[in-house]
Amino acid sequence: MTISRRTILGGGLAAPATLRLAALGGAATGGALLSSPARAAQDAHRLTLGATELIVLTDGGLSLPASTLAGNVEEAERSAFLAAGGFDTAMRDSALNITLIRSGDALVLVDTGAGMNFFESAGLLADSFDVAGLDREAVTHVVLTHAHPDHVWGIIDDFDEAERFPNAGYLIGAREWDFWMDPDFLVNNPEELHSFGLGAQRNLGAVAEKVTRVGADHSVVPGVTMIATPGHTPGHMSVLVEDGGEQVLVLGDALTHPTISFERPDWQPTSDQVPEQAIATRRALLDRAATDRLMLIGYHLPWPGVGRVEAKDAAWRYVPAG
């Protein structure tokens, strides 16, 4: 079955509530996800790495059932762990931290945010550009870590279908592209992924002629490299930034919660599409980050998502930047 523009307009993107509840592990009911608090665009968080500047912008946030944090763990165990860390045991707030990398003449954006059709509390990236005094037309490259809604539904303007970053070229992992752009996506994948697939094909299809599909260790510009971190999605990639003898790893969704992802890496978020592979990826990243003292920027870690990893007992812990 080919997903066409008519299919999308007729059955997918016209129903935001349905989209917000899709592929969340069946835990959401009623309008739980619609009640997430509004977030305002805020000043950018900036850091430098040699001659490279990294700018973290907000796209708002999501509020999801806490059950989505660990589908393979009993509720009592999950709730006890969250409560011990001071977290809500029913719902989880999840930031949307988007990284912009200025390197020489290049301005590289990592992911495009959720756009206006996913959550009412998301879709603030354009406002964040304005608040930070940045020009979206100056973006030269857009790197897509993966094609979940909160990462690619901001590619186009949902009202007039214009590109939000009209002068940029796009890069995505070849495996990720092939998975989502499969003409038989609806036949080959479970129903809970259908709305995600419709949205991915709508947004990726709008810039298809500008997309470069890449493999692991692809250099975007000198010092900015896409690395394979699969499991959350089949072709998920992260971005390693190197300059001045230092490194920052922009994680995408490889690590998404400030305690569970680090201290319980074997717990499986319901959004991980290849769970066992995602666990292996988390463990490898955490070991590398702790050993090499890498700085991390997490898309869903508490704003601005910048911190480091330390070994803790038989696992690790997240240390936010001061």
C-alpha positions, 0 to 999 in steps of 0.5 A, spaced: 500 500 500 502 506 498 501 512 502 499 518 498 498 525 500 490 523 499 491 518 504 495 523 509 490 528 509 484 523 509 485 519 515 492 521 518 494 528 520 487 531 521 486 528 527 491 530 532 489 527 538 489 520 535 496 522 533 498 524 540 496 517 543 499 513 537 505 508 539 505 510 546 505 503 548 497 503 549 498 506 556 494 513 554 487 513 555 482 519 554 485 526 553 491 524 558 496 527 553 492 533 551 493 536 558 500 537 558 502 544 560 504 550 555 511 551 554 514 558 552 520 559 548 526 561 552 533 564 551 538 559 548 543 555 552 550 556 549 556 553 549 563 553 546 567 547 543 574 550 541 571 555 535 565 551 534 558 554 538 553 549 540 546 552 541 540 549 545 533 551 543 527 549 546 521 546 542 517 546 548 515 539 551 511 533 552 507 530 557 506 522 557 504 516 562 510 514 566 508 507 564 512 509 557 518 509 561 519 502 561 514 497 558 518 491 561 518 492 568 512 491 573 508 498 575 510 497 582 518 497 581 517 502 576 513 507 581 518 505 587 524 507 583 521 514 580 518 516 587 525 515 590 528 520 585 522 525 586 519 524 580 511 523 578 509 516 578 503 517 573 506 522 568 513 524 565 514 531 563 519 530 557 523 536 554 524 537 547 532 540 546 534 541 539 541 543 538 544 548 533 551 547 531 555 553 528 562 551 525 565 555 520 560 558 515 556 552 516 549 552 521 547 545 522 541 543 526 540 537 529 532 535 528 526 539 526 522 539 532 514 536 532 511 542 528 504 544 530 500 537 529 503 533 535 502 536 542 499 543 544 505 544 548 510 543 542 512 546 536 516 552 539 522 551 535 521 557 530 519 562 536 526 559 539 529 561 533 526 568 534 527 569 541 535 567 540 536 572 534 537 566 529 535 566 522 532 559 520 534 561 513 541 561 515 541 553 516 545 550 511 544 543 514 539 539 517 541 532 520 535 528 522 537 523 528 530 519 526 523 520 524 519 520 530 514 525 530 517 530 535 524 530 530 521 531 523 514 533 523 517 540 524 520 540 517 514 543 513 510 549 516 503 545 517 499 551 514 502 552 508 507 546 507 513 551 506 519 548 508 521 551 515 529 551 513 528 553 506 536 553 504 538 547 508 540 540 505 538 534 509 541 528 512 538 522 515 541 514 516 539 510 509 536 505 514 532 510 517 529 513 511 528 506 508 524 504 514 519 510 514 519 511 506 517 504 505 511 504 500 508 498 503 509 501 510 502 500 512 502 493 510 509 491 513 508 495 520 503 495 526 497 499 526 500 503 532 506 506 528 501 508 522 500 515 524 507 516 525 509 513 518 504 517 515 507 523 518 514 521 516 512 520 509 509 527 509 515 531 512 520 527 509 517 526 502 516 534 502 524 535 502 526 528 498 530 531 493 534 535 498 535 529 502 542 525 503 542 518 505 548 516 509 551 511 513 555 510 519 561 515 521 558 520 515 562 527 516 557 532 515 562 538 516 569 537 519 568 536 526 561 534 526 560 526 524 553 522 524 554 515 528 550 509 528 546 508 535 540 504 533 535 501 537 530 506 538 528 506 531 532 501 526 536 507 523 537 512 529 543 516 529 547 521 534 551 526 532 559 527 535 561 534 535 569 535 536 573 541 536 579 544 541 580 537 543 573 536 546 567 532 544 560 533 545 555 527 543 548 530 541 544 523 543 537 524 539 533 519 543 539 514 545 538 516 552 531 519 554 530 520 562 535 522 567 535 516 571 532 510 568 536 511 562 542 511 566 541 507 572 536 502 569 539 501 562 535 495 561 529 498 562 525 498 555 521 505 553 515 503 549 517 508 544 524 503 542 522 499 536 528 494 537 528 494 544 534 489 545 538 493 540 536 499 544 539 496 550 546 494 547 546 501 544 545 505 551 550 501 555 555 502 549 554 509 549 554 510 557 560 506 557 564 511 552 561 517 555 563 515 562 570 513 560 572 518 555 568 524 559 564 526 553 559 532 554 552 530 552 546 533 549 539 529 550 533 531 546 529 529 552 533 530 558 531 536 563 532 543 559 537 544 556 539 537 556 547 538 557 551 534 562 556 528 563 556 521 565 559 518 571 560 510 573 555 508 579 555 501 582 554 497 576 551 502 572 551 510 571 548 516 573 547 523 569 550 529 572 547 535 569 552 541 567 552 546 572 
